[in-house]
Amino acid sequence: MRAEVTYLRALPDHQYAGIGVGSGVLLSGEGTVGSVPLFVYSPLLGANMHGVYGVHVNGVNIKGLLRLGGLSSVGVRVDVPLR
């Protein structure tokens, strides 16, 4: 479960970019620190700052995401409508 707030800004030619912050709770029953379950301290582990860049072309949305924090990641997402 993740909660994020992202400020998006429209750019020319069907592009957009944004920055934001977020955190989340890992609901996995695996992992503890001492006797403390993972989900108790996971909001600190999942806290992040992120940036996003996307473009919408012919009904297809392509988005790149860079997340910096305890669980840093880089991702690309392609949304294609089913017709």
BAMIMAR-422507 format. One record per residue: y negated, z, x of N, C-alpha, C, CB in turn; chain. Coordinates in steps of 0.05 Angstrom, whole numbers. Atoms other than C-alpha are relative to their C-alpha. Glycine has a CB too. Layout:
<pts>
[[Y,Z,X],[Y,Z,X],[Y,Z,X],[Y,Z,X],"A"]
...
</pts>
This chain:
<pts>
[[23,0,17],[0,0,0],[-25,0,18],[0,24,-19],"A"]
[[24,3,-17],[-66,-22,31],[-25,-3,-17],[4,-25,19],"A"]
[[26,3,12],[-138,-16,11],[-20,-10,20],[-10,28,-12],"A"]
[[19,12,-19],[-191,-60,43],[-25,-8,-15],[13,-24,14],"A"]
[[25,9,10],[-263,-76,31],[-10,-21,20],[-21,23,-4],"A"]
[[9,23,-17],[-287,-144,57],[-25,-12,-11],[23,-21,3],"A"]
[[24,14,7],[-356,-174,55],[4,-29,8],[-25,12,14],"A"]
[[-3,28,-5],[-348,-249,48],[-26,-15,-4],[22,-12,-19],"A"]
[[24,16,2],[-402,-301,58],[9,-29,0],[-19,5,24],"A"]
[[-6,29,2],[-398,-374,37],[-14,-15,22],[-9,-11,-28],"A"]
[[10,18,-21],[-408,-426,91],[1,-28,-10],[17,3,27],"A"]
[[0,28,8],[-421,-501,86],[29,-12,0],[-18,-17,17],"A"]
[[-25,16,0],[-364,-550,71],[25,17,-9],[5,-11,27],"A"]
[[-22,-15,11],[-319,-502,30],[12,20,19],[21,-20,-10],"A"]
[[-10,-20,-19],[-313,-451,86],[-11,27,-8],[-9,-7,29],"A"]
[[10,-27,3],[-322,-375,84],[9,17,23],[10,12,-27],"A"]
[[-6,-19,-22],[-322,-318,133],[-8,28,-10],[-16,-7,26],"A"]
[[6,-27,8],[-324,-243,127],[9,21,20],[12,6,-27],"A"]
[[-8,-23,-16],[-317,-174,159],[5,23,-19],[-22,7,21],"A"]
[[-6,-23,18],[-290,-109,131],[14,22,14],[15,-9,-23],"A"]
[[-15,-23,-9],[-254,-44,138],[22,6,-20],[-18,25,4],"A"]
[[-21,-6,18],[-190,-17,109],[19,21,12],[16,-24,-7],"A"]
[[-21,-18,-8],[-131,30,113],[23,-3,-19],[-11,30,1],"A"]
[[-23,2,18],[-64,40,81],[19,22,4],[13,-26,4],"A"]
[[-22,-20,-2],[-4,84,69],[26,-15,3],[0,18,-25],"A"]
[[-26,12,-4],[63,64,97],[20,17,-16],[8,-1,30],"A"]
[[-19,-15,18],[116,84,45],[28,1,11],[0,-12,-27],"A"]
[[-26,0,-12],[174,78,93],[9,29,3],[0,-14,27],"A"]
[[-11,-26,-4],[220,138,95],[8,5,29],[24,4,-18],"A"]
[[-8,-2,-28],[233,124,168],[-23,11,17],[9,-27,11],"A"]
[[19,-9,-19],[197,159,224],[-14,26,-7],[-21,-21,4],"A"]
[[14,-25,3],[167,227,233],[-14,7,26],[19,23,-9],"A"]
[[12,-12,-24],[122,263,282],[5,30,-3],[-32,-6,3],"A"]
[[-10,-28,4],[156,330,291],[14,0,-27],[-24,20,0],"A"]
[[-12,-1,27],[172,347,219],[-18,-13,-21],[6,29,-8],"A"]
[[19,12,19],[114,308,188],[9,-29,-6],[-29,0,11],"A"]
[[-8,27,7],[136,245,150],[-22,-21,7],[7,-2,-29],"A"]
[[18,22,-8],[105,178,170],[-23,-4,-20],[15,-26,2],"A"]
[[20,7,19],[67,168,104],[-24,20,1],[12,0,-28],"A"]
[[22,-20,-1],[25,232,117],[-21,-8,20],[12,28,8],"A"]
[[20,8,-21],[-8,206,181],[-5,-30,0],[9,9,27],"A"]
[[3,29,0],[-2,131,165],[-28,-10,-7],[20,-12,-18],"A"]
[[27,10,4],[-74,125,137],[-16,-2,26],[-14,17,-20],"A"]
[[14,2,-26],[-100,140,207],[11,-22,17],[3,27,16],"A"]
[[-13,22,-15],[-50,92,238],[-8,-27,-11],[31,3,-1],"A"]
[[7,25,13],[-68,38,188],[-29,-6,-2],[11,-1,-27],"A"]
[[29,5,2],[-144,45,193],[-7,-24,18],[-16,25,10],"A"]
[[6,24,-14],[-174,-21,215],[-28,-11,-6],[21,-21,-5],"A"]
[[23,17,5],[-234,-66,222],[12,-28,1],[-24,4,21],"A"]
[[-12,27,0],[-220,-139,206],[-22,-21,-5],[21,-2,-22],"A"]
[[17,24,5],[-251,-208,205],[18,-22,-12],[-13,-9,27],"A"]
[[-15,21,13],[-230,-267,163],[-17,-26,1],[6,8,-29],"A"]
[[12,27,1],[-245,-342,165],[18,-17,-17],[-6,-12,28],"A"]
[[-16,17,17],[-222,-391,113],[-13,-25,-8],[9,15,-25],"A"]
[[10,26,10],[-229,-461,86],[17,-8,-24],[1,-22,23],"A"]
[[-14,10,24],[-212,-491,18],[-3,-30,-1],[-13,14,-26],"A"]
[[0,29,-1],[-192,-564,20],[21,-11,-20],[6,-10,29],"A"]
[[-18,13,19],[-162,-605,-37],[19,20,-14],[17,-21,14],"A"]
[[-16,-20,14],[-137,-543,-74],[17,18,18],[18,-14,-18],"A"]
[[-16,-16,-19],[-105,-513,-11],[-20,19,14],[15,-18,21],"A"]
[[16,-20,-13],[-134,-449,17],[14,9,26],[-6,25,-19],"A"]
[[-11,-8,-26],[-123,-435,91],[-18,23,11],[1,-24,21],"A"]
[[15,-23,-8],[-144,-366,117],[12,12,26],[0,21,-22],"A"]
[[-8,-14,-24],[-141,-334,186],[-12,29,-1],[-10,-15,25],"A"]
[[8,-28,1],[-145,-258,194],[5,14,26],[14,15,-23],"A"]
[[-3,-16,-25],[-156,-214,255],[-5,29,-8],[-20,-9,23],"A"]
[[2,-28,8],[-143,-140,243],[2,17,26],[22,9,-20],"A"]
[[1,-17,-24],[-162,-89,298],[2,29,-9],[-26,-5,16],"A"]
[[-4,-29,6],[-136,-17,294],[26,9,11],[-1,4,-31],"A"]
[[-26,-11,-9],[-73,24,303],[22,-20,-3],[6,25,-14],"A"]
[[-20,20,5],[-32,-33,274],[-14,-28,1],[14,4,-28],"A"]
[[14,25,-3],[-71,-93,301],[18,-24,-5],[-12,-3,28],"A"]
[[-15,24,6],[-50,-162,279],[-18,-25,-2],[17,3,-25],"A"]
[[13,26,5],[-69,-236,275],[18,-14,-20],[-4,-16,27],"A"]
[[-16,14,20],[-47,-276,215],[-13,-25,-10],[7,18,-23],"A"]
[[9,24,13],[-53,-343,181],[14,-1,-27],[5,-26,17],"A"]
[[-12,1,27],[-42,-352,106],[-9,-27,-12],[-10,23,-18],"A"]
[[5,26,14],[-37,-419,69],[9,3,-29],[16,-24,15],"A"]
[[-6,-1,29],[-41,-418,-7],[-1,-28,-11],[-20,19,-15],"A"]
[[-3,27,11],[-16,-482,-40],[6,4,-30],[21,-17,14],"A"]
[[-6,-3,28],[-20,-487,-116],[25,-16,-8],[-24,-9,-17],"A"]
[[-23,14,10],[45,-506,-151],[-8,-15,-25],[24,19,-6],"A"]
[[8,17,23],[34,-563,-200],[23,-12,-13],[-20,-21,8],"A"]
</pts>
